Amino acid sequence: MTFSFRPFVITSRTIRYALYGAGLVSLLMGVSYAQDSIAGPQPSDAVGPPAEQCRILPAWLLDLPERSVDDDNASEFEIRTFADRTEINRNRFATMQGNVQLIQGSQVLRTDRAQLDQLTGQLSATGGLIYTDGYIAVRASEILADSFDQAVEIIDSEYVLIPTGAIGRAGKIDIQADTGSREVTLHQGTFTTCPGERPAWQIRAQQITVNENESWGTAHHAQFRIFDVPVLYIPRFSFPVTDERKSGFLYPTIRSSSRNGLEIEIPYYLNLAPNYDMTLSPRLMSERGVMGVVEGRYLTERHEGSTYVEYLDSDSSASGNHSRSLWRVEHATDISDRWSSYIDIAQVSDIAYINDFGAPFANRADPNLYRRAQFDYRSNQTRAQIQIEDFQMLGPYRAPYRTLPRVSVQHEEGISSNLTALVHSELSHFRNPINNADYATRMHLEPSLRYRVVRPAWDWTADLHYLVTHYEQSTENPAEGSKTRALPQFRWHGQVHLERQYSKREGFQTVTPQIQYLYVPFRDQSQIGIYDTILMQDDYHSLFRPRRFTGLDRIADAHQVTIGATTSFFDAQAEELMRFSLGQIIYLDESRTQLFDETSRITASNSEVAAELDFRLGSRWFASSAIQYDTDLSLVRKSRAAIEYRKDDGNLIQLNHRRVRGLVGTSEEVEQAGIIGTWALADDWRLASHWYHDLRSNRAMDAAIGVQYDRCCWSIRVSAYRRVDRNYEFVQPGEPLPPAEFDTGISLQFMLTGLGGSGPGMLDMLQQSIFGYRRPFYLNN
């Protein structure tokens, strides 16, 4: 249950009534659960029974008698009795007094006085007594039992359902086990999984029925109480006692914002079958109208996927009251052992949609929605793929070409133990989504030979490729007509593996120096359009790549030598403690190939020095950093650093910093610092926060803080956020972006657990930021 409010003074009465009202709608027909048996995300309010540490069972359970091996071997209908005194009347009626104990099968009764009719199997006991059958344990004042029909009636009792830890009281309890499973009916009873005399939630009903083989109980003429205050009367409803899925309302969401006004969302979960389900979520927004949200999921032996749709018929806050919508289809199929397919298609009605409403599969900072459909073939030596790619832009950005389609085949054939022949071929058709007259077809063939030698202390690889690419381009393209490009590529890469022991032979260090020679001749490619090619991100590992650009529209000429080395330190258990890498490219000739302008050419004699360091400072401290340093200009081009203290998955603090000087095609410099963390302040209190600050503009780009108080059966969270409001609806491509605006808010969340609902964990809150949480280290441990 989530309440979000604009900033205002929250009184104690406001909080109290918010807490009492939190569970109303979710109990109308029973809250529901979802498991991982269905593909796709689970309902966010799905939880199971209370945690083990919250199962504080009554002290009288310690007085339950223990069954012996003889009891286990006894007949199911045999009644074994023990008592200080026993009187037999007419060889039929037995009266037992003093430390009476009766055992039949799994049923055990302990009392001070009991009477048994051995002919009819009728048993009665009065006074203080304790009864258990392994499923339920009861302390009561009176019990009537039929040992032949396996039926029990218990008067004025308190009980515990042993497998779930549910507790309560009842005026009368009926237990029926003759059908092979125990069914417990509570008359004038209570039911809760919360400990204490005043539980966080409790059900009081004229009749409550629970079956040991079913995961749901049923209550008739019930009151739902929060902190012993009645908040709802329900004639009949079901409630979970395990984590099995069932149709019903999930917890509603209530929030408020200046953009959408007051929002109320009430999800209803439909458990249609074990392998498919649906969630319906009407979303009322006071400033915009009523939006319908539908999600369906399915899972079979060879297929899995989901469909998600949002639709707002008339947006009352926009001029013209036009409709707005979002939909997404995701599907994966294993057609056979070698063939598979995948589809991921999403569409929004306008570029401001995700900024206004959000989306479960997209971030507000995403520049586009990526859509693709593909078929894949895999065998031991051959891989083939048919793929269609498309983008929907979410801002004033240049729209990429659509790929309609791309067909690629790669075959590998071993000639000898060291020599391998490979052939890569590709046929792609590109279309401009803005101008249908702008299109191109690209055919590519790339045969290659690879010779590889591997020894324990060293290895080397020589690759020889010949790339032939032909383009058929439309006359709308600035680089028009048919163009063919053919060029060879030679690459030799070798490395040595060195190792030594250190620190009195308790650990060891490895050093791996490596060298690479790369040669690609220059070809004039200015008459070839750019359809799927961009400059690759550069770091230490990119120094040893054979290409600087993705795609095939630009093959950069190269005559260069790359030198680098990596050293690692390991402890006695072979856990990596530190890894340091350093490398640089020495250009023997300039690289004249450019992408869009001169900034993508290489005119220097060497590349920037690239270095990476990952350090395990201790069992809980970790550090990671990377830097690219321009030795000619004596300045840092790129850098990143992060240090993290991780006590466990729920307690961590991370400081990070990133800096980029001169983005591609610009002189812009970006420098940001951030801190993220989540921590248990006490047994019941948790804090989570993230904060990212732009050091150049001196403003916070994304910040949030939340405090959560947890009890066994309920939690409350108060949080506040500030984030960039990315609305580019009226900005045309090429125009400067408007000054950033910010959205701020405060939210209050109240969650019940043990009855089918709790919100996301505090660590999940860190993933909701623009950048998201990332672990800074990737050591081999």
C-alpha positions in Angstrom: 0.0 0.0 0.0 1.5 3.3 -1.0 0.5 6.8 -0.1 2.2 9.7 -1.8 1.5 13.3 -0.9 2.6 16.8 -1.9 4.7 18.4 0.9 2.4 19.3 3.9 2.2 18.8 7.6 1.3 15.3 8.5 -0.4 15.1 11.9 -0.6 12.0 14.1 -4.3 11.6 13.3 -3.5 11.7 9.5 -1.0 8.9 9.9 -3.3 6.8 12.1 -6.2 7.0 9.7 -3.9 6.3 6.8 -2.7 3.1 8.5 -6.2 2.0 9.3 -7.4 2.5 5.8 -4.5 0.8 4.1 -5.9 -2.7 3.8 -9.6 -2.0 2.9 -9.8 -2.6 -0.8 -7.3 -5.4 -0.8 -9.5 -7.5 1.4 -12.8 -7.2 -0.5 -12.1 -10.6 -2.3 -8.8 -11.7 -0.8 -5.3 -10.4 -1.6 -3.3 -12.6 -4.0 0.2 -14.0 -4.5 2.4 -14.7 -7.5 5.3 -17.1 -7.8 8.2 -17.4 -10.3 6.3 -20.1 -12.3 5.0 -17.4 -14.6 7.4 -15.4 -16.8 7.9 -11.8 -16.3 7.8 -9.5 -13.3 5.7 -10.6 -10.3 3.1 -8.4 -8.6 5.1 -6.0 -6.4 2.9 -6.6 -3.4 3.4 -10.4 -3.3 4.9 -11.9 -0.2 4.7 -15.1 1.8 4.0 -16.1 5.4 5.8 -14.2 8.2 9.6 -14.6 8.6 10.8 -17.4 10.9 12.1 -14.9 13.5 8.6 -13.4 13.8 6.9 -16.7 14.7 6.7 -16.1 18.4 4.7 -19.1 19.5 2.9 -19.4 22.8 4.9 -20.8 25.7 2.3 -23.6 26.4 3.5 -25.3 23.2 6.6 -26.4 25.1 4.3 -28.6 27.3 3.2 -30.7 24.3 4.1 -34.4 25.0 6.6 -36.1 22.8 5.6 -39.2 20.8 7.8 -42.3 21.1 8.9 -44.9 18.5 6.2 -47.2 19.9 3.6 -44.5 19.1 4.8 -44.3 15.5 4.5 -48.0 15.1 1.1 -48.2 16.6 -2.1 -48.8 14.5 -3.9 -45.8 13.2 -7.0 -46.8 15.2 -5.2 -47.9 18.3 -5.6 -45.6 21.3 -2.7 -45.7 23.8 -3.5 -44.2 27.2 -1.4 -43.2 30.2 -2.7 -41.9 33.5 -2.0 -41.9 37.3 -5.4 -43.6 37.9 -7.7 -45.5 35.6 -11.2 -47.0 36.3 -12.9 -49.4 33.9 -16.7 -49.7 34.1 -18.5 -52.7 32.4 -15.3 -53.3 30.4 -16.2 -50.4 28.2 -16.1 -47.0 29.9 -12.6 -45.8 31.0 -12.2 -42.9 33.4 -8.7 -41.5 33.7 -7.4 -39.0 36.2 -4.0 -37.4 36.9 -1.4 -36.7 34.1 -3.7 -38.2 31.5 -2.1 -38.7 28.0 -3.9 -40.3 25.0 -2.2 -41.0 21.7 -3.9 -42.1 18.5 -1.9 -41.9 15.3 -0.6 -38.3 15.0 -3.1 -37.1 17.6 -1.9 -36.4 21.2 -4.1 -35.2 24.1 -2.8 -34.2 27.5 -5.3 -33.4 30.3 -6.1 -34.0 34.0 -9.4 -35.9 33.5 -10.8 -37.8 30.5 -13.5 -40.4 29.8 -13.4 -42.9 26.9 -16.1 -45.1 25.4 -14.0 -47.9 23.9 -16.9 -49.3 22.0 -18.0 -46.1 20.2 -14.6 -44.3 20.3 -16.2 -41.3 22.0 -13.8 -39.3 24.1 -14.4 -36.3 26.4 -12.0 -34.3 28.5 -12.5 -31.3 30.8 -10.3 -28.9 32.7 -7.0 -27.6 31.3 -6.0 -29.7 28.3 -3.6 -29.5 25.4 -4.3 -31.2 22.1 -2.2 -31.5 18.8 -2.4 -33.6 15.7 0.8 -32.2 14.1 -1.1 -29.6 12.1 -2.9 -27.7 14.8 -2.1 -27.3 18.5 -4.9 -26.3 20.9 -5.1 -25.3 24.6 -8.8 -25.5 25.7 -11.2 -26.1 28.6 -13.2 -29.0 27.0 -12.8 -31.5 24.1 -15.2 -34.0 22.5 -13.7 -36.4 20.0 -14.8 -39.4 17.9 -11.7 -41.5 17.4 -13.3 -43.7 14.7 -14.6 -40.8 12.5 -11.4 -38.8 13.3 -13.5 -35.8 14.3 -12.8 -33.4 17.2 -14.8 -30.6 18.8 -12.9 -28.3 21.1 -14.7 -25.7 23.3 -13.2 -22.3 24.5 -9.7 -22.5 23.1 -6.6 -20.8 21.8 -4.8 -22.5 18.9 -1.7 -22.5 16.7 -1.5 -23.7 13.1 1.9 -25.2 13.3 3.1 -25.1 9.7 2.2 -21.4 9.2 2.5 -20.0 12.7 -1.0 -18.6 12.6 -2.5 -18.1 16.0 -5.9 -17.1 17.5 -8.8 -18.0 19.7 -12.2 -19.6 19.1 -15.4 -20.3 21.0 -15.5 -23.7 19.4 -13.1 -25.6 17.0 -14.3 -28.5 14.8 -11.5 -30.7 13.3 -12.4 -33.3 10.6 -9.8 -35.7 9.3 -11.8 -38.6 7.9 -11.3 -37.4 4.3 -7.5 -37.9 4.4 -6.7 -34.2 5.2 -7.5 -32.2 8.3 -10.0 -29.4 7.9 -10.2 -26.9 10.8 -13.3 -24.8 11.4 -13.2 -22.0 13.9 -16.5 -20.7 15.3 -16.5 -17.2 16.8 -12.8 -17.2 16.2 -9.8 -15.0 15.4 -6.9 -15.5 12.9 -3.6 -13.7 12.6 0.1 -14.5 11.9 1.2 -11.6 14.1 2.5 -12.2 17.6 1.3 -10.2 20.7 -1.9 -9.4 22.5 -2.6 -6.5 20.0 -1.5 -7.8 16.6 -1.0 -5.5 13.7 -3.8 -7.2 11.8 -6.4 -9.8 12.8 -9.5 -11.5 11.3 -12.5 -12.0 13.5 -15.3 -14.0 12.1 -18.3 -16.1 12.9 -16.6 -19.0 11.0 -13.1 -19.5 9.7 -12.2 -22.7 7.7 -8.7 -23.8 7.0 -7.6 -27.1 5.2 -4.1 -28.4 5.6 -4.0 -29.3 1.8 -5.2 -25.9 0.7 -3.3 -22.7 0.7 -6.3 -20.4 1.4 -8.6 -20.0 4.3 -12.2 -18.8 4.1 -13.9 -16.4 6.6 -17.6 -15.8 6.9 -19.2 -12.7 8.4 -15.7 -11.3 9.2 -14.2 -8.2 10.6 -10.7 -7.1 9.5 -8.9 -5.3 12.3 -5.7 -3.2 12.3 -4.2 -2.8 15.7 -7.5 -4.2 17.2 -9.5 -1.4 15.4 -12.2 -2.8 13.1 -11.8 -1.2 9.6 -14.0 -3.4 7.4 -16.8 -5.9 7.5 -16.8 -8.6 4.8 -19.6 -11.2 4.4 -17.2 -13.7 2.9 -13.6 -13.6 1.7 -10.5 -15.8 1.4 -7.0 -15.1 2.8 -3.6 -16.8 2.2 -1.9 -19.2 4.6 0.9 -20.0 2.2 2.5 -18.3 -0.9 0.2 -19.9 -3.5 -1.3 -17.6 -6.1 -5.0 -16.8 -6.2 -7.3 -14.3 -7.9 -8.0 -11.2 -5.9 -7.1 -7.6 -5.2 -3.6 -6.5 -4.6 -2.9 -3.6 -2.4 -4.0 -0.3 -3.9 -1.7 2.6 -4.6 -2.5 6.1 -3.7 -0.2 9.0 -4.6 -0.3 12.7 -5.5 1.8 14.8 -7.9 1.5 18.2 -9.4 1.6 16.6 -12.9 -1.2 14.1 -12.5 -3.0 15.2 -9.4 -4.4 12.6 -6.9 -3.8 9.0 -8.2 -5.5 5.8 -7.1 -4.6 2.5 -8.6 -6.4 -0.8 -7.6 -4.8 -3.9 -9.2 -6.8 -7.0 -9.5 -4.9 -10.3 -10.0 -6.5 -13.1 -12.1 -4.9 -16.6 -11.6 -6.4 -18.0 -14.8 -4.3 -21.2 -14.9 -1.0 -22.5 -13.4 0.9 -21.3 -16.4 -0.8 -18.0 -17.3 -2.3 -15.0 -15.4 -3.5 -11.5 -15.8 -3.5 -8.3 -13.8 -6.1 -5.5 -14.3 -5.2 -2.1 -12.8 -7.6 0.8 -13.2 -5.7 4.0 -12.5 -7.6 7.2 -11.6 -5.8 10.5 -12.0 -7.7 13.6 -11.0 -5.9 15.9 -13.4 -6.0 13.5 -16.5 -8.8 10.9 -16.2 -9.1 7.2 -15.8 -6.4 4.9 -17.4 -6.8 1.2 -17.9 -3.7 -1.0 -17.3 -3.7 -4.7 -18.3 -0.8 -7.2 -18.0 -1.0 -10.8 -19.2 1.7 -13.4 -18.7 2.1 -17.0 -19.9 4.6 -19.8 -19.7 4.7 -23.2 -21.4 7.4 -25.8 -22.1 8.7 -23.9 -25.2 7.0 -20.4 -24.9 7.0 -17.6 -22.5 6.1 -14.0 -22.6 3.9 -11.1 -21.5 1.7 -8.4 -22.9 1.3 -5.0 -21.2 -1.1 -2.3 -22.2 -2.0 1.2 -20.8 -4.7 3.3 -22.3 -6.0 6.8 -21.4 -9.0 7.6 -23.5 -9.0 11.3 -23.0 -6.2 13.3 -21.3 -8.1 16.2 -19.7 -4.9 18.1 -18.9 -3.8 18.3 -22.5 -5.4 20.5 -25.2 -7.8 18.6 -27.4 -8.3 15.9 -24.7 -6.5 13.4 -27.0 -6.0 9.7 -26.0 -2.7 8.4 -24.8 -1.4 4.9 -24.7 1.5 2.5 -24.2 1.8 -1.2 -25.1 4.5 -3.8 -25.0 4.7 -7.4 -26.3 7.6 -9.7 -25.3 7.7 -13.3 -26.4 10.4 -16.0 -26.5 10.1 -19.5 -28.1 12.4 -22.5 -28.3 11.2 -23.7 -31.7 13.5 -26.7 -31.6 16.9 -27.7 -30.1 18.6 -25.4 -32.6 16.0 -22.8 -33.6 14.6 -20.1 -31.3 12.9 -16.8 -31.6 12.4 -13.6 -29.6 10.2 -10.5 -30.0 10.3 -7.3 -27.9 8.1 -4.5 -29.2 7.0 -1.4 -27.4 5.1 1.7 -28.4 4.0 4.9 -26.8 1.6 7.4 -28.2 3.9 10.4 -27.7 7.4 11.2 -26.6 6.3 12.7 -23.2 4.4 9.6 -22.2 7.1 7.9 -20.1 8.1 11.2 -18.5 4.4 11.8 -17.5 3.3 8.3 -16.4 6.5 6.2 -16.1 6.7 2.6 -17.3 7.7 -0.7 -15.7 10.2 -1.5 -18.4 11.7 1.9 -19.3 13.6 4.6 -17.4 12.6 8.3 -17.7 16.2 9.0 -18.9 16.0 6.6 -21.8 16.4 8.3 -25.2 14.4 5.7 -27.1 12.4 2.5 -27.0 14.3 -0.3 -28.7 12.2 -2.9 -30.7 13.5 -6.1 -32.2 12.3 -9.4 -33.6 14.7 -12.2 -34.4 15.1 -15.9 -35.3 18.3 -17.7 -34.2 19.9 -20.9 -35.4 22.8 -22.5 -33.4 24.8 -25.6 -34.1 28.3 -26.7 -33.2 29.8 -24.9 -36.2 27.2 -22.6 -37.6 25.2 -19.7 -36.3 22.5 -17.8 -38.2 20.2 -15.0 -37.3 17.3 -13.1 -39.0 16.7 -9.8 -37.1 14.5 -6.7 -37.5 15.4 -3.6 -35.5 13.5 -0.4 -34.9 13.5 2.6 -32.5 11.0 5.0 -31.2 12.7 8.2 -30.1 11.7 9.8 -26.8 13.3 13.1 -27.3 14.8 15.5 -29.9 17.4 13.0 -31.1 18.4 11.9 -34.6 16.4 8.8 -35.4 18.5 5.8 -36.4 17.8 3.7 -39.5 15.5 0.8 -39.2 16.9 -2.6 -40.0 14.4 -4.5 -42.2 15.9 -7.1 -41.9 19.4 -8.2 -41.2 20.3 -11.8 -42.1 23.7 -13.1 -40.9 25.4 -16.4 -41.1 28.7 -17.4 -39.5 30.4 -20.8 -40.1 33.5 -22.1 -38.4 35.5 -25.1 -39.6 38.6 -26.6 -38.0 41.3 -27.3 -40.5 43.9 -28.5 -38.0 44.5 -28.3 -34.2 45.8 -24.8 -34.6 44.2 -23.5 -37.8 40.5 -22.5 -38.1 38.6 -21.1 -41.1 35.7 -18.8 -40.6 33.2 -17.2 -42.9 30.9 -14.4 -41.8 28.2 -13.1 -44.2 25.5 -10.5 -43.8 22.6 -9.0 -45.8 21.0 -5.9 -44.3 18.3 -3.5 -45.6 18.1 0.0 -43.9 15.3 2.5 -44.1 15.1 6.0 -42.8 12.0 6.2 -40.5 11.5 9.9 -41.4 12.0 9.7 -45.2 10.9 6.5 -46.9 12.9 7.4 -50.0 16.2 7.2 -48.0 17.2 3.5 -47.9 20.1 1.2 -48.5 21.0 -2.5 -48.9 24.3 -3.8 -47.6 25.9 -7.1 -48.5 29.0 -8.2 -46.6 31.2 -11.2 -47.0 34.2 -11.8 -44.6 36.3 -15.0 -44.9 39.1 -15.4 -42.4 41.8 -17.7 -41.1 42.8 -18.0 -37.5 46.0 -19.6 -36.3 46.2 -20.1 -32.5 49.0 -21.6 -30.4 48.3 -22.2 -26.7 51.0 -23.2 -24.1 50.8 -23.2 -20.3 53.1 -20.1 -20.1 52.1 -18.2 -23.3 49.7 -18.1 -26.2 49.4 -16.2 -29.5 46.8 -15.8 -32.2 47.1 -14.6 -35.8 44.0 -13.5 -37.7 43.7 -12.7 -41.4 40.4 -11.3 -42.7 39.3 -10.1 -46.1 36.2 -7.8 -45.9 34.1 -7.2 -49.0 31.1 -4.9 -48.6 28.7 -3.8 -51.3 26.1 -1.0 -50.9 23.1 -0.2 -53.0 22.0 3.3 -51.8 19.1 5.5 -52.7 19.5 8.7 -54.6 18.2 10.6 -51.5 21.4 9.7 -49.7 24.2 12.3 -49.8 26.5 9.3 -50.5 24.4 7.9 -53.4 24.6 5.0 -55.7 26.4 1.6 -55.7 29.6 1.4 -53.7 31.9 -1.5 -53.0 34.7 -1.6 -50.4 37.2 -4.4 -50.1 40.2 -4.4 -47.8 42.3 -7.0 -45.8 42.8 -7.0 -42.0 45.7 -8.6 -40.2 45.9 -8.9 -36.4 48.5 -10.7 -34.3 48.0 -10.9 -30.5 50.2 -12.6 -28.0 50.5 -12.8 -24.2 52.7 -14.3 -21.5 51.4 -15.7 -18.3 53.8 -15.2 -15.3 53.2 -16.2 -11.7 55.1 -16.0 -8.4 54.3 -16.6 -4.8 54.5 -13.9 -2.2 53.9 -13.3 1.5 55.6 -16.4 2.8 53.9 -18.6 0.2 50.4 -17.7 1.5 49.4 -16.1 -1.8 50.5 -15.6 -5.3 50.7 -12.9 -8.0 50.1 -13.2 -11.7 51.4 -10.9 -14.4 50.1 -11.0 -18.0 51.9 -8.7 -20.4 50.3 -8.7 -23.9 51.1 -7.1 -27.3 49.1 -6.7 -30.4 49.9 -5.7 -34.0 47.0 -4.5 -36.2 47.1 -3.5 -39.8 44.1 -2.3 -41.9 44.8 -0.3 -45.1 43.0 3.0 -45.8 40.0 3.0 -48.1 38.0 6.1 -49.0 34.5 5.5 -47.4 33.1 9.0 -47.6 30.6 7.9 -50.3 29.1 5.3 -48.0 26.2 6.4 -45.7 26.2 5.7 -42.0 23.4 3.3 -41.1 24.3 1.4 -38.0 27.8 2.6 -37.0 28.9 4.6 -34.0 32.2 5.1 -32.2 32.8 2.4 -29.5 33.3 3.2 -25.9 37.0 3.1 -25.1 38.7 1.6 -22.0 41.6 -0.7 -21.3 39.9 -3.7 -23.0 39.0 -1.7 -26.1 42.8 -1.1 -26.8 42.9 -4.7 -28.1 39.8 -4.6 -30.3 40.4 -4.8 -34.0 37.9 -2.0 -34.8 37.1 1.4 -33.5 33.5 1.6 -34.8 30.5 -0.7 -34.4 28.7 -1.9 -37.5 30.3 -2.1 -41.0 29.8 1.3 -42.5 33.2 2.5 -41.4 36.2 0.2 -41.1 39.0 2.3 -39.7 42.5 2.0 -41.2 45.1 1.0 -38.7 48.8 0.5 -38.5 49.5 0.2 -34.8 51.0 -1.7 -31.9 49.2 -2.1 -28.6 51.1 -2.8 -25.4 49.5 -3.6 -22.1 49.7 -5.7 -19.0 47.5 -7.0 -16.2 48.6 -8.1 -12.7 46.5 -9.7 -10.1 47.1 -10.7 -6.4 45.4 -13.8 -4.9 45.2 -15.1 -1.4 45.9 -18.6 -0.2 42.3 -19.6 -1.1 42.8 -18.3 -4.7 40.4 -15.4 -4.2 41.4 -12.4 -6.2 42.3 -9.4 -4.0 43.5 -6.9 -6.6 43.7 -6.4 -10.4 45.5 -3.6 -12.1 45.6 -3.1 -15.9 47.6 -0.6 -17.9 47.9 -0.2 -21.7 48.4 2.2 -24.6 48.3 2.1 -28.5 51.3 3.3 -30.5 50.2 4.6 -33.9 52.7 3.8 -36.6 50.6 5.8 -39.1 47.6 8.2 -38.7 44.1 6.8 -39.0 42.3 8.9 -41.6 38.9 7.3 -41.4 36.3 9.5 -39.8 32.7 9.0 -38.8 30.8 12.3 -39.0 33.6 14.8 -38.6 37.3 15.3 -38.0 37.0 14.6 -34.3 36.8 10.8 -35.0 40.1 10.8 -36.9 43.4 9.9 -35.2 46.3 12.2 -35.7 48.4 11.6 -32.6 51.3 9.3 -32.3 49.8 7.3 -29.5 46.5 6.8 -27.7 45.6 7.9 -24.2 47.0 5.7 -21.5 44.1 3.5 -20.2 44.3 2.0 -16.7 41.9 0.1 -14.5 42.1 -0.9 -10.8 39.8 -3.2 -8.9 40.8 -3.7 -5.2 39.4 -5.7 -2.4 40.5 -3.7 0.6 39.1 -6.2 3.1 36.3 -8.6 3.6 33.8 -5.6 3.4 35.7 -2.9 1.6 35.9 -2.7 -2.2 37.3 -0.1 -4.7 37.2 0.3 -8.4 38.6 3.0 -10.7 39.5 3.6 -14.3 41.3 6.5 -16.1 42.2 7.6 -19.6 45.1 10.0 -19.6 46.2 12.1 -22.6 50.0 12.2 -22.3 50.3 14.8 -25.1 48.1 17.4 -23.4 48.7 16.2 -19.8 45.1 15.9 -18.9 42.5 13.3 -17.9 40.0 12.6 -20.7 37.8 10.1 -18.7 37.8 8.8 -15.2 35.5 6.9 -12.9 36.0 5.8 -9.3 33.9 4.0 -6.7 34.5 2.8 -3.2 32.0 0.6 -1.4 31.6 -0.7 2.1 29.3 -3.8 2.0 28.5 -5.4 5.3 25.9 -7.6 3.5 23.3 -7.3 0.7 21.1 -5.1 2.9 23.8 -2.9 4.4 26.1 -1.0 2.0 27.4 2.5 1.3 29.0 3.5 -2.0 30.8 6.8 -3.1 31.3 7.2 -6.8 32.7 9.9 -9.2 32.7 10.1 -13.0 34.2 12.6 -15.4 34.3 12.9 -19.2 36.1 15.7 -21.0 35.1 16.3 -24.6 32.1 14.1 -25.6 32.1 12.9 -29.2 31.7 15.9 -31.5 31.6 18.5 -28.6 33.8 20.2 -26.1 31.3 19.6 -23.3 32.6 18.3 -20.0 30.6 16.2 -17.6 31.5 15.6 -14.0 29.3 14.0 -11.4 29.6 12.6 -7.9 27.2 10.4 -6.1 26.5 8.5 -2.9 24.1 5.6 -2.5 23.5 3.4 0.5 21.1 1.4 2.6 21.6 0.6 6.2 19.9 -1.0 9.2 20.0 1.8 11.8 18.5 -0.6 14.4 16.7 -3.9 14.5 13.5 -2.3 13.2 14.8 0.8 11.4 16.3 1.0 7.9 17.6 3.9 5.9 18.2 4.1 2.1 19.3 7.0 0.0 20.9 8.0 -3.3 22.2 11.4 -4.4 23.9 12.4 -7.7 25.3 15.9 -8.0 26.4 17.6 -11.2 29.7 19.4 -10.2 29.7 21.6 -13.3 26.2 23.1 -12.9 26.4 22.6 -9.1 22.9 21.1 -8.7 21.5 17.7 -7.7 20.4 15.7 -10.7 18.7 12.8 -8.8 18.2 12.4 -5.1 16.0 10.3 -2.8 16.0 9.3 0.9 13.7 6.9 2.7 13.4 5.7 6.2 11.5 2.4 7.0 10.3 0.9 10.2 9.7 -2.8 10.1 7.7 -5.0 12.4 6.9 -8.7 11.9 3.5 -8.0 10.4 3.7 -4.4 9.1 6.1 -1.8 7.8 6.0 2.0 7.3 8.2 4.0 5.0 8.6 7.8 4.6 10.6 9.0 1.6 11.3 12.1 -0.4 12.8 12.5 -3.9 14.0 15.2 -6.3 14.7 14.3 -10.0 15.0 15.9 -13.4 11.8 16.3 -15.3 12.6 15.3 -18.8 9.9 16.8 -21.0 11.0 17.3 -24.6 7.5 17.2 -26.2 7.8 20.6 -27.9 11.6 20.5 -28.7 12.5 19.8 -32.3 15.6 17.8 -33.3 18.6 20.0 -33.5 17.2 22.7 -31.2 18.9 23.3 -27.8 17.4 21.6 -24.9 15.4 23.8 -22.5 16.7 24.4 -19.0 16.2 21.4 -16.7 13.1 21.4 -14.5 12.8 19.3 -11.4 10.1 17.2 -9.8 10.0 16.8 -6.0 7.7 14.8 -3.8 7.2 13.1 -0.5 5.5 9.7 0.0 4.2 7.6 2.9 4.0 3.9 2.5 2.2 1.5 4.9 2.6 -2.3 4.2 1.1 -5.3 5.9 3.0 -8.6 5.7 1.8 -12.1 6.3 -1.5 -11.3 4.6 -0.5 -11.0 1.1 1.3 -7.8 0.7 4.5 -5.8 1.2 6.2 -3.2 -0.9 9.7 -3.5 -2.5 12.8 -3.7 -0.3 15.0 -0.8 0.5 17.7 -1.9 -1.9 15.2 -1.8 -4.7 14.7 1.9 -4.0 18.3 2.5 -5.2 17.6 0.9 -8.6 14.8 3.5 -9.2 17.4 6.3 -9.7 18.5 7.5 -13.1 21.8 5.7 -12.9 20.8 2.8 -10.7 22.9 0.8 -8.3 26.0 -1.0 -9.7 28.6 -3.0 -7.9 32.0 -1.4 -8.4 34.1 -4.5 -8.4 34.3 -7.6 -10.6 37.1 -9.7 -9.1 37.2 -13.5 -9.4 36.0 -14.4 -6.0 
